Amino acid sequence: MSECCSKQDDQTDIRKTSTELTFGDRMGALKVRCGIGRNNYKIKPGLYAVGDPDDSSPVLVSANYKLTFDSLRKELKGMDCYLLILDTKGVNVWCAAGKGTFGTEELLNRIKKTKLADVVSHKKLILPQLGAPGICAHNVKRRSGFEVIYGPVRAADIKAFIAADMEATDEMRKVRFTMRDRTVLTPMEFIPAMKLSLLVFGLLFLANLIASRPFGIEDLAIYMGAVVFGTIITPILLPFIPVRAFSLKGWILGLLWTIYALWAFGWLQDDMITAAGYLFFLPSLSAYFAMNFTGASTYTSFSGVMKEMKAAVPFIIVTVIIGIVLLIFGKVI
């Protein structure tokens, strides 16, 4: 990981940080978006200085997930402020708040360790709105003297928020999950799916050694289409698919793709057993991959995800097994 800070100040234990992202920062973000090194993409928790802050400068609280840290600091150009970075074990604010690592005790611990009361003369902390589930504001006030103020959802609004005397507009409070936001997350779904697919390709290779009708390019194309529809197309079109469950959204798009591909390849007319196998297998494959996106979405709750999985997983398992049996019968036997 590239070093995002300048030399540490030995007297105050405050690290300087820039608002400019380096090539290394951007490449690191790209790798993490692709699922490479995600579990260790973090910075050292503590107190950071942006610009040339003094004792009256605002204090922004965030997580030590480097992607979160970079997303915040790049929006602070021209500002003088402090960043109090909590040890969230390299997890973003929203997820860490749910897990408890972006929580009251860690915030109090970090205030004490950084001797924040000696650094600033005021008693105000600006926390990201999405961190609210992990913080008990009145406990923080009672035990440290610092008042918790919840800032906007997006880091891009932080300058306007501070300029407005820390008053958020309704727009600043809205959690948006735009098509761009969803698209950026799709590599994290697609690349793990491809890792799983390597096992499938290996099994197909072995099957071809004994198959009477070997799996070919068309089989690869129809399979990859189902993967793409489950990991990329469904997340992008998420709010436009008129059902609630993510697995059902993926299953519908996977079914439409499978029917189209079977028709295009002529299997609906000439190879009904293979067609039936894919009709059972591929929509459920898309459903499984689409269901994984619940962890990245702002639309879901833990209880809702558990309820969906309880209904969807048995259906996916049964239909995938039926589909595989039919494909083996049609291709191998």
N, C-alpha and C positions, 0 to 999 in steps of 0.2 A: 504494500500500500504506500502511495506517495505521502510524504510528510506534508501535512496541511498547515503546520504552524511554524512560526519562526522560533528563534532561541528562547528558552524559558527564562523568565525573570526570577532569579534565585531569591530575591528579597520578598516578593509578594506571591510567588507561586502562581502567577497569572501568565497564561500562554497567549502570545499574540497570534492572530489568525487573519488571513487576507479574505477579501470578498471576491477575489478573482479565482476562478477555477482553472487549474493547470490541465495540460494534455493528459497527464497521469490521472488526475481526478476524473476526467471525462471517460477515459478508457476503463478505469475502475468501475465507474457507474455502468458502462456498457456491459462489462463482464458480469456484474451482479444481476443486471436485467436478464442476462442469459443463463442465470443460475450458477455461475462460476464463482466460488469463494463467498457465497452469500452468508455462510454461518460464521465468518470471521472478518466481516467488513465493518470494522468499528474503530473508534478513536478512544483515547484515554479520557475518562471522565474528569471533571474539574471545572475550573473557571478560565474562560477565554476572553480576550479583549479584542474588540473590533474598532478600528480607528484609534482615537486617543481619548478614551473615556476618563471621567473623573468621578468623584464620589456622588455626584447627582445624576449620573447616567443611568438609563434604564437597564434592567437585568431581565434577559429572556431565558427561559428554561426550555431545554430540549433533551433529546435522547442521544446516546453515543453511537447509534447506527450511522455510519459515515454518509450514506446517501441522504439521510434526514439532515445531518449537520451541514452538508454541502448545499442542500436545497434551501436551507435557512440563510446561511452566511452570504450566498450570492445575491440575496435580495436586500442586503444591508449596506450596499455601496453608499458612501457619503455619510454614514451614521457613526456615532461614537456610542458604544454600548458594551455590555458584558453578556457573555453566554454562559449560563450555568448548565453544564452537561451532566446528566444523571447516568449512572451505570445501569443501562437497560439490557445488558448482555448482548449488545449488537442488534437489538430489535427496535423497529420503528415505534413512534409515540403511541399510535392507536392500539397496536397489538400489545405493546408493553403495558399499557394502562389496563388492558383486559387481563394480562397475566400477573399484574401486581408489581412488576419491576419498575415501571414508571408510576411510583406510588408515594404515599405520604412518608413512610419511613425512609425511603431512599432520598427523597427531597430534603427532609430534615437532616439526615446524615451528611448530605453534600453541602448544605448551608454551614454546618458545623465544621466540616473538614476544610472548606475553603476560607473559613473565617470571614464569611461574606459581610457580617455586621460591621467588621472593621474596614471593609473596602468601600461600602456605600453608606451614605448618611440617611438615605430614605429606607422605607420598609415595604417596598412593593416588588412583587415578582410577576412577570408576565408569562403565563403558561399557555401552551397551545390548547385550543378548545377541545380537540380530540383526546387530550390527556385527562380530561375531567373525571372519567369513570374511576381512575386510579387514585385520585387525590381527595382527601378530606380537608377542605379549605379551613374550616374553623379550628381543626387540630393543629394545622400548620401555624395559624395565627396565635393560638394559645401557647404553643410550645417554643416558637421561635421569634414571635413578634412580627413576622413578615406576612403581609396581606397578599393573598392570591388573586390575581386579576386574569381572567381568561381572555386571551387574544383571539384573533380571527382564525378561521379554519385554514386558510392558505397563507403561506409565508409571504407571498407577493403583496398581501394587504397590510403587512406589519408596519410599514412606514406611515401609511395613511391612518392606521389605527392609533399610533403614538402621536401623530400630528393632530388628531382629533381629541386629544386629551384622554386617550384610552377608552374611547366610546366606539363600540362596533356598530356598524349599520346592519340592517337585516340581511343584506347581500353578503356581508362578511361572515355571517353566522350560517349561511347555507352550505351544506355538504353536497358538492356536485361530483358526479361520476360520469364525465363526458366520454364521448367516443374516443377521443385522444387518450384520456386516462386509461380506458379499458384496453386500447390497442398497445400502449406501452407495456402493459402487464402480460401480454400474450406470450412473449418468448419464455417467461417463467413457467408457462403451461406446456408450450410446444416442445421445448428441449427435453424435459423429463419424459414426455410421451415418446419422444424418439428413442430415448434410452431403453424404455420398455419395448419399443418396436424392434430393437436389435435382437431381442430374444425371440420375438415372433419371426423375424427373418431367418434366424438360425433354425427354427423348427420347420419353416417352409423348405429350407434347403435340404434338411434331412428327409422331409416328406417326399421331395422330388426324386430322391434316390430310389424310391419304390413306387411312386405314383404312376398310375396308368395314364392320367391326364395331368401333367405337371403344372404347378402354379407358374404363371408367366408375368409379363409386363402389365397386362390388363388387371391381373389380380393385385399386383403391387399398386397400381393406380387407384383402384377402387378402395383399397385399404388406406392408402395415404390420404385420399379424399375424406374418409371418415375421421381420420386423426385431425386434419386441418379444420373440418367443420366443428369438431368437438373442442379444440383448443384455441382456435383463432376466430372463426366466423361467428360461433355462438356468443363469445364474450363481446365482440364488436357490436353485434345486433341485439344484445341482451334485452334492452327495454322495449324492443319492437316485436318480440316474439310473444304472442298473446296467451301465455300461460305463466304460472308463478314459479313452479319448481325448476331449478336449473337443469336437473337431470332430464326433465321432460322437454325443456327447450332444446337441449342437445339431441335428444332422441328424435324429435320432430325433424330437425335439420338433417340429422344423420339418415333418417328414413327417406327424406326427399332426395338427398344425394344418392343413396343406394339405388332407389328406383330409377333415377335418371341414368346412372352408370350401367345398371343391368340392361336397361333398354338400349343404350348406346352401343354396348358390347354384344347385343343380341342374345344374351343369356336367358332373358325372359321367354324367348321362343325356343331356343335350342338346348338349354341346359337347366331344366327346372330344379334339379336337386341342388346344384351349385347356387342358383338364384335364391332358393329358399334358405340355404345356409347363410348366405350373406345378409338376407333380410332379417334373420334372427340375430346375427353376430354384429354387424356394423352399426346399426342404430344404437344398440346398447353400448358399444365401444364409445361412440360419440357422447352418449349420455353420461358415461363414467367420467370422461375427460371434462365435460361441461360442469359436472357436479363438483369437481375439484376447484372450480373458480369461485365457489362460495366463500372460500377463505380470503379472497382478494376483493370481494365486493362490499359496497356500502349498503346493499339492499337486504342483507341477511342478519339473522341473530343466531346465537348458539343453539337455542332451543329449536328454532326453525330448521337449522341445518341437521340437527340430530333427528328430527321428525322426518325430514326428507330422506335421509340416509336409511332410516329404518324401513321405509317403504320401497326405496329405489334399489338398494343393494341386492336384496334377494331376487328381485326381478331381473336385474342385470346379470347376476350369476347364472340363473336358470336359462335365460335366453342365449347367453354366450355359449354355455355348454351345448345346448341344442344346436346352435349354429355350427360349432366346431365339429360335432358328430356328423351333421349333414355334409359339411365340406369334406371331411375325411372319407365319407361314404361315396361322395360324388367324384372326388379327385383321385383318391388312393385305391379304393376297392373297385 
